[in-house]
């Protein structure tokens, strides 16, 4: 897992070996999974250790799965993913975006949201995120087209 922007992190689907899943995402308000597979039984709901105002436990991290396939990504799913990340970042939330190997989908979505929040060029943000994550990070051309379309929109 690497930080690619203020309050924005990208990871592969293998959550860091910090212990349990709950520990690995403890600081995140949104965990957006863009992997091609979905295993809801393996993802527990995470709650704050502190009680909420109503006396019950407060939900800490929101887990959302949007299936995306490199080279076949539906623009509507891409747009939805970027909108979610952008909104959470604008709200001051900590966000984790992951896909299967953190090479293409998570990079494209995180970079596009970052470009919008920072009012920067999407291509520049993609380049910056690729530099941070290093090889073999390389967003699929179709996802780069989606990113440009989103930023032009």
KEKE-525559 format. One record per atom (N, C-alpha, C): atom name; x, y, z; residue number from 1. Coordinates in steps of 0.02 Angstrom, whole numbers, plus 50000, padded with zeros to 5 digits. Example, Ala and Ser with C-alpha at 12.3 -4.5 7.8 and 13.67 -1.06 7.14 Angstrom:
2
{pt N,{50660,49716,50390},1}
{pt CA,{50615,49775,50390},1}
{pt C,{50660,49835,50390},1}
{pt N,{50642,49888,50354},2}
{pt CA,{50684,49947,50357},2}
{pt C,{50645,50002,50394},2}
This chain:
153
{pt N,{50043,49941,50000},1}
{pt CA,{50000,50000,50000},1}
{pt C,{50045,50061,50000},1}
{pt N,{50029,50109,49955},2}
{pt CA,{50068,50171,49951},2}
{pt C,{50022,50231,49948},2}
{pt N,{50045,50285,49979},3}
{pt CA,{50008,50347,49977},3}
{pt C,{50024,50382,49911},3}
{pt N,{49972,50401,49874},4}
{pt CA,{49981,50433,49809},4}
{pt C,{49957,50506,49810},4}
{pt N,{49925,50526,49863},5}
{pt CA,{49900,50594,49871},5}
{pt C,{49879,50604,49943},5}
{pt N,{49860,50665,49959},6}
{pt CA,{49838,50679,50027},6}
{pt C,{49775,50638,50042},6}
{pt N,{49780,50594,50091},7}
{pt CA,{49725,50549,50113},7}
{pt C,{49705,50498,50060},7}
{pt N,{49747,50485,50010},8}
{pt CA,{49731,50438,49957},8}
{pt C,{49786,50386,49950},8}
{pt N,{49767,50321,49953},9}
{pt CA,{49813,50265,49950},9}
{pt C,{49790,50216,49897},9}
{pt N,{49839,50181,49867},10}
{pt CA,{49826,50130,49817},10}
{pt C,{49859,50066,49840},10}
{pt N,{49825,50010,49829},11}
{pt CA,{49851,49945,49851},11}
{pt C,{49828,49891,49803},11}
{pt N,{49864,49835,49804},12}
{pt CA,{49840,49776,49768},12}
{pt C,{49786,49744,49812},12}
{pt N,{49754,49693,49786},13}
{pt CA,{49700,49662,49824},13}
{pt C,{49726,49624,49885},13}
{pt N,{49790,49611,49886},14}
{pt CA,{49819,49580,49945},14}
{pt C,{49834,49635,49995},14}
{pt N,{49788,49644,50041},15}
{pt CA,{49796,49696,50092},15}
{pt C,{49861,49684,50130},15}
{pt N,{49897,49736,50146},16}
{pt CA,{49962,49729,50179},16}
{pt C,{49959,49682,50239},16}
{pt N,{50012,49649,50250},17}
{pt CA,{50015,49600,50305},17}
{pt C,{50028,49635,50371},17}
{pt N,{49982,49678,50389},18}
{pt CA,{49987,49714,50452},18}
{pt C,{49949,49676,50506},18}
{pt N,{49926,49617,50489},19}
{pt CA,{49885,49579,50535},19}
{pt C,{49820,49562,50503},19}
{pt N,{49766,49577,50538},20}
{pt CA,{49699,49563,50512},20}
{pt C,{49678,49619,50464},20}
{pt N,{49627,49604,50424},21}
{pt CA,{49600,49653,50378},21}
{pt C,{49580,49717,50415},21}
{pt N,{49547,49708,50473},22}
{pt CA,{49524,49766,50512},22}
{pt C,{49582,49812,50529},22}
{pt N,{49640,49784,50546},23}
{pt CA,{49698,49825,50563},23}
{pt C,{49725,49860,50502},23}
{pt N,{49724,49827,50445},24}
{pt CA,{49753,49854,50384},24}
{pt C,{49715,49915,50359},24}
{pt N,{49649,49917,50370},25}
{pt CA,{49610,49973,50344},25}
{pt C,{49583,50017,50400},25}
{pt N,{49610,50010,50459},26}
{pt CA,{49584,50044,50518},26}
{pt C,{49577,50120,50508},26}
{pt N,{49621,50151,50470},27}
{pt CA,{49620,50224,50463},27}
{pt C,{49579,50249,50404},27}
{pt N,{49548,50204,50366},28}
{pt CA,{49513,50224,50305},28}
{pt C,{49438,50231,50315},28}
{pt N,{49410,50282,50283},29}
{pt CA,{49338,50293,50283},29}
{pt C,{49305,50259,50224},29}
{pt N,{49343,50250,50170},30}
{pt CA,{49319,50216,50111},30}
{pt C,{49371,50167,50086},30}
{pt N,{49350,50105,50074},31}
{pt CA,{49392,50056,50041},31}
{pt C,{49356,50037,49977},31}
{pt N,{49382,50060,49921},32}
{pt CA,{49352,50047,49855},32}
{pt C,{49391,49992,49820},32}
{pt N,{49358,49936,49808},33}
{pt CA,{49389,49878,49776},33}
{pt C,{49367,49875,49703},33}
{pt N,{49416,49879,49657},34}
{pt CA,{49402,49876,49586},34}
{pt C,{49422,49810,49555},34}
{pt N,{49430,49759,49596},35}
{pt CA,{49452,49694,49571},35}
{pt C,{49398,49661,49530},35}
{pt N,{49419,49611,49492},36}
{pt CA,{49372,49575,49449},36}
{pt C,{49333,49523,49488},36}
{pt N,{49355,49508,49548},37}
{pt CA,{49321,49460,49590},37}
{pt C,{49292,49494,49650},37}
{pt N,{49242,49463,49680},38}
{pt CA,{49209,49492,49738},38}
{pt C,{49195,49437,49787},38}
{pt N,{49222,49445,49846},39}
{pt CA,{49213,49393,49898},39}
{pt C,{49187,49426,49961},39}
{pt N,{49122,49443,49964},40}
{pt CA,{49096,49480,50021},40}
{pt C,{49102,49443,50087},40}
{pt N,{49104,49377,50088},41}
{pt CA,{49109,49340,50150},41}
{pt C,{49178,49349,50182},41}
{pt N,{49227,49368,50143},42}
{pt CA,{49295,49377,50169},42}
{pt C,{49307,49447,50195},42}
{pt N,{49262,49493,50184},43}
{pt CA,{49271,49562,50204},43}
{pt C,{49223,49577,50262},43}
{pt N,{49250,49583,50322},44}
{pt CA,{49206,49598,50379},44}
{pt C,{49187,49672,50380},44}
{pt N,{49133,49688,50412},45}
{pt CA,{49116,49757,50425},45}
{pt C,{49161,49782,50481},45}
{pt N,{49187,49841,50474},46}
{pt CA,{49234,49867,50523},46}
{pt C,{49200,49923,50561},46}
{pt N,{49208,49922,50627},47}
{pt CA,{49176,49971,50670},47}
{pt C,{49228,50007,50713},47}
{pt N,{49213,50069,50730},48}
{pt CA,{49255,50106,50777},48}
{pt C,{49253,50070,50845},48}
{pt N,{49307,50076,50880},49}
{pt CA,{49309,50047,50947},49}
{pt C,{49269,50090,50995},49}
{pt N,{49261,50155,50979},50}
{pt CA,{49221,50200,51020},50}
{pt C,{49148,50194,51003},50}
{pt N,{49106,50208,51052},51}
{pt CA,{49034,50206,51040},51}
{pt C,{49011,50269,51005},51}
{pt N,{48961,50261,50963},52}
{pt CA,{48931,50319,50930},52}
{pt C,{48885,50357,50977},52}
{pt N,{48856,50411,50953},53}
{pt CA,{48812,50452,50995},53}
{pt C,{48752,50412,51020},53}
{pt N,{48730,50363,50980},54}
{pt CA,{48672,50324,51000},54}
{pt C,{48691,50266,51046},54}
{pt N,{48754,50261,51065},55}
{pt CA,{48776,50208,51110},55}
{pt C,{48799,50145,51074},55}
{pt N,{48784,50141,51008},56}
{pt CA,{48806,50083,50970},56}
{pt C,{48874,50095,50938},56}
{pt N,{48903,50042,50912},57}
{pt CA,{48968,50050,50879},57}
{pt C,{48958,50088,50813},57}
{pt N,{49005,50131,50795},58}
{pt CA,{49002,50169,50734},58}
{pt C,{49039,50132,50679},58}
{pt N,{49009,50130,50620},59}
{pt CA,{49043,50099,50564},59}
{pt C,{49102,50142,50545},59}
{pt N,{49161,50112,50537},60}
{pt CA,{49223,50149,50523},60}
{pt C,{49237,50152,50448},60}
{pt N,{49244,50096,50417},61}
{pt CA,{49263,50095,50346},61}
{pt C,{49205,50071,50304},61}
{pt N,{49195,50104,50249},62}
{pt CA,{49143,50085,50202},62}
{pt C,{49176,50047,50145},62}
{pt N,{49156,49985,50135},63}
{pt CA,{49184,49943,50083},63}
{pt C,{49137,49943,50023},63}
{pt N,{49163,49961,49965},64}
{pt CA,{49123,49961,49904},64}
{pt C,{49163,49924,49850},64}
{pt N,{49129,49880,49814},65}
{pt CA,{49159,49844,49759},65}
{pt C,{49127,49866,49694},65}
{pt N,{49168,49887,49646},66}
{pt CA,{49145,49902,49579},66}
{pt C,{49188,49861,49531},66}
{pt N,{49159,49812,49500},67}
{pt CA,{49197,49768,49456},67}
{pt C,{49221,49806,49394},67}
{pt N,{49285,49801,49380},68}
{pt CA,{49314,49831,49320},68}
{pt C,{49364,49782,49292},68}
{pt N,{49364,49778,49225},69}
{pt CA,{49411,49733,49190},69}
{pt C,{49454,49777,49145},69}
{pt N,{49520,49770,49151},70}
{pt CA,{49565,49808,49108},70}
{pt C,{49549,49795,49035},70}
{pt N,{49548,49848,48995},71}
{pt CA,{49535,49841,48924},71}
{pt C,{49462,49834,48907},71}
{pt N,{49420,49822,48957},72}
{pt CA,{49348,49815,48945},72}
{pt C,{49307,49856,48995},72}
{pt N,{49340,49901,49030},73}
{pt CA,{49306,49939,49083},73}
{pt C,{49249,49982,49055},73}
{pt N,{49192,49975,49085},74}
{pt CA,{49133,50014,49067},74}
{pt C,{49144,50085,49093},74}
{pt N,{49132,50135,49051},75}
{pt CA,{49143,50204,49073},75}
{pt C,{49099,50222,49132},75}
{pt N,{49038,50197,49134},76}
{pt CA,{48993,50213,49190},76}
{pt C,{49022,50189,49257},76}
{pt N,{49052,50129,49257},77}
{pt CA,{49083,50105,49319},77}
{pt C,{49144,50147,49337},77}
{pt N,{49183,50166,49286},78}
{pt CA,{49241,50208,49298},78}
{pt C,{49219,50275,49328},78}
{pt N,{49169,50305,49298},79}
{pt CA,{49143,50369,49322},79}
{pt C,{49117,50364,49394},79}
{pt N,{49080,50311,49408},80}
{pt CA,{49055,50299,49476},80}
{pt C,{49112,50294,49525},80}
{pt N,{49163,50255,49508},81}
{pt CA,{49221,50246,49553},81}
{pt C,{49256,50312,49566},81}
{pt N,{49268,50351,49514},82}
{pt CA,{49302,50416,49522},82}
{pt C,{49259,50462,49565},82}
{pt N,{49194,50464,49551},83}
{pt CA,{49149,50507,49590},83}
{pt C,{49151,50490,49664},83}
{pt N,{49152,50425,49680},84}
{pt CA,{49155,50404,49750},84}
{pt C,{49220,50427,49784},84}
{pt N,{49275,50415,49751},85}
{pt CA,{49340,50435,49779},85}
{pt C,{49344,50511,49786},85}
{pt N,{49324,50546,49734},86}
{pt CA,{49326,50619,49735},86}
{pt C,{49283,50647,49792},86}
{pt N,{49222,50622,49800},87}
{pt CA,{49178,50646,49853},87}
{pt C,{49207,50634,49922},87}
{pt N,{49234,50575,49932},88}
{pt CA,{49264,50559,49998},88}
{pt C,{49325,50602,50012},88}
{pt N,{49366,50614,49961},89}
{pt CA,{49424,50657,49971},89}
{pt C,{49402,50729,49986},89}
{pt N,{49352,50753,49951},90}
{pt CA,{49327,50821,49963},90}
{pt C,{49296,50827,50032},90}
{pt N,{49271,50771,50060},91}
{pt CA,{49243,50771,50127},91}
{pt C,{49296,50762,50181},91}
{pt N,{49359,50757,50160},92}
{pt CA,{49414,50750,50208},92}
{pt C,{49425,50679,50231},92}
{pt N,{49398,50630,50196},93}
{pt CA,{49403,50560,50215},93}
{pt C,{49469,50529,50191},93}
{pt N,{49489,50476,50226},94}
{pt CA,{49546,50435,50205},94}
{pt C,{49519,50382,50158},94}
{pt N,{49552,50373,50100},95}
{pt CA,{49527,50328,50048},95}
{pt C,{49580,50278,50027},95}
{pt N,{49560,50215,50022},96}
{pt CA,{49602,50162,49995},96}
{pt C,{49569,50135,49933},96}
{pt N,{49605,50136,49877},97}
{pt CA,{49580,50108,49814},97}
{pt C,{49624,50049,49796},97}
{pt N,{49593,49992,49782},98}
{pt CA,{49633,49935,49762},98}
{pt C,{49602,49899,49702},98}
{pt N,{49645,49864,49666},99}
{pt CA,{49624,49817,49615},99}
{pt C,{49666,49754,49625},99}
{pt N,{49668,49711,49576},100}
{pt CA,{49703,49647,49587},100}
{pt C,{49778,49655,49600},100}
{pt N,{49811,49698,49561},101}
{pt CA,{49884,49705,49570},101}
{pt C,{49909,49777,49572},101}
{pt N,{49865,49826,49575},102}
{pt CA,{49884,49897,49580},102}
{pt C,{49929,49919,49522},102}
{pt N,{49910,49898,49462},103}
{pt CA,{49949,49918,49403},103}
{pt C,{49908,49965,49358},103}
{pt N,{49843,49953,49352},104}
{pt CA,{49804,49989,49302},104}
{pt C,{49740,50022,49330},104}
{pt N,{49691,49982,49350},105}
{pt CA,{49626,50008,49369},105}
{pt C,{49629,50056,49429},105}
{pt N,{49660,50034,49483},106}
{pt CA,{49664,50077,49542},106}
{pt C,{49704,50140,49528},106}
{pt N,{49755,50133,49487},107}
{pt CA,{49798,50190,49468},107}
{pt C,{49757,50241,49429},107}
{pt N,{49719,50218,49380},108}
{pt CA,{49680,50263,49337},108}
{pt C,{49625,50299,49378},108}
{pt N,{49590,50262,49420},109}
{pt CA,{49537,50292,49459},109}
{pt C,{49565,50341,49511},109}
{pt N,{49616,50320,49547},110}
{pt CA,{49645,50364,49598},110}
{pt C,{49675,50427,49566},110}
{pt N,{49709,50420,49510},111}
{pt CA,{49740,50477,49475},111}
{pt C,{49688,50526,49451},111}
{pt N,{49633,50500,49424},112}
{pt CA,{49580,50544,49399},112}
{pt C,{49547,50583,49455},112}
{pt N,{49532,50549,49510},113}
{pt CA,{49503,50584,49568},113}
{pt C,{49551,50636,49596},113}
{pt N,{49615,50618,49600},114}
{pt CA,{49666,50664,49624},114}
{pt C,{49670,50726,49579},114}
{pt N,{49668,50716,49513},115}
{pt CA,{49671,50771,49466},115}
{pt C,{49612,50819,49477},115}
{pt N,{49553,50790,49488},116}
{pt CA,{49494,50832,49499},116}
{pt C,{49498,50871,49564},116}
{pt N,{49518,50838,49617},117}
{pt CA,{49522,50871,49683},117}
{pt C,{49576,50925,49683},117}
{pt N,{49631,50913,49648},118}
{pt CA,{49687,50960,49648},118}
{pt C,{49685,51008,49589},118}
{pt N,{49634,51002,49546},119}
{pt CA,{49628,51044,49486},119}
{pt C,{49692,51042,49444},119}
{pt N,{49714,50980,49431},120}
{pt CA,{49775,50969,49391},120}
{pt C,{49758,50929,49329},120}
{pt N,{49806,50924,49285},121}
{pt CA,{49799,50883,49225},121}
{pt C,{49796,50809,49244},121}
{pt N,{49748,50773,49216},122}
{pt CA,{49741,50702,49231},122}
{pt C,{49802,50663,49208},122}
{pt N,{49829,50681,49151},123}
{pt CA,{49889,50646,49126},123}
{pt C,{49949,50659,49172},123}
{pt N,{49955,50719,49199},124}
{pt CA,{50008,50734,49246},124}
{pt C,{49999,50693,49310},124}
{pt N,{49938,50688,49335},125}
{pt CA,{49925,50649,49395},125}
{pt C,{49938,50575,49383},125}
{pt N,{49919,50550,49326},126}
{pt CA,{49934,50480,49310},126}
{pt C,{50010,50469,49312},126}
{pt N,{50047,50514,49281},127}
{pt CA,{50120,50509,49281},127}
{pt C,{50149,50511,49351},127}
{pt N,{50122,50555,49393},128}
{pt CA,{50147,50560,49462},128}
{pt C,{50133,50497,49502},128}
{pt N,{50072,50469,49494},129}
{pt CA,{50054,50408,49530},129}
{pt C,{50096,50349,49505},129}
{pt N,{50107,50345,49440},130}
{pt CA,{50149,50292,49412},130}
{pt C,{50220,50298,49441},130}
{pt N,{50245,50359,49447},131}
{pt CA,{50312,50369,49476},131}
{pt C,{50314,50346,49549},131}
{pt N,{50262,50361,49587},132}
{pt CA,{50260,50342,49657},132}
{pt C,{50257,50265,49664},132}
{pt N,{50215,50234,49624},133}
{pt CA,{50205,50161,49630},133}
{pt C,{50261,50121,49597},133}
{pt N,{50293,50150,49546},134}
{pt CA,{50348,50116,49512},134}
{pt C,{50325,50061,49465},134}
{pt N,{50374,50026,49436},135}
{pt CA,{50360,49971,49390},135}
{pt C,{50327,49914,49428},135}
{pt N,{50280,49880,49398},136}
{pt CA,{50257,49881,49328},136}
{pt C,{50194,49923,49318},136}
{pt N,{50184,49974,49357},137}
{pt CA,{50125,50017,49353},137}
{pt C,{50117,50046,49283},137}
{pt N,{50059,50033,49251},138}
{pt CA,{50047,50056,49183},138}
{pt C,{49972,50050,49167},138}
{pt N,{49934,50104,49177},139}
{pt CA,{49862,50100,49164},139}
{pt C,{49847,50081,49091},139}
{pt N,{49797,50039,49082},140}
{pt CA,{49776,50019,49015},140}
{pt C,{49754,50080,48975},140}
{pt N,{49770,50080,48909},141}
{pt CA,{49752,50138,48867},141}
{pt C,{49679,50158,48871},141}
{pt N,{49634,50109,48874},142}
{pt CA,{49563,50124,48879},142}
{pt C,{49547,50162,48944},142}
{pt N,{49581,50144,48998},143}
{pt CA,{49569,50179,49061},143}
{pt C,{49597,50250,49059},143}
{pt N,{49652,50259,49025},144}
{pt CA,{49679,50327,49017},144}
{pt C,{49630,50369,48976},144}
{pt N,{49600,50338,48924},145}
{pt CA,{49548,50373,48885},145}
{pt C,{49488,50391,48929},145}
{pt N,{49467,50345,48972},146}
{pt CA,{49413,50360,49019},146}
{pt C,{49432,50418,49065},146}
{pt N,{49494,50419,49088},147}
{pt CA,{49517,50472,49133},147}
{pt C,{49515,50540,49098},147}
{pt N,{49538,50542,49036},148}
{pt CA,{49537,50604,48998},148}
{pt C,{49465,50626,48984},148}
{pt N,{49422,50579,48967},149}
{pt CA,{49351,50593,48954},149}
{pt C,{49319,50622,49017},149}
{pt N,{49334,50591,49074},150}
{pt CA,{49306,50615,49138},150}
{pt C,{49329,50687,49152},150}
{pt N,{49393,50699,49144},151}
{pt CA,{49420,50766,49161},151}
{pt C,{49396,50819,49111},151}
{pt N,{49381,50798,49049},152}
{pt CA,{49356,50845,48999},152}
{pt C,{49282,50859,49008},152}
{pt N,{49248,50813,49044},153}
{pt CA,{49176,50813,49051},153}
{pt C,{49148,50872,49084},153}
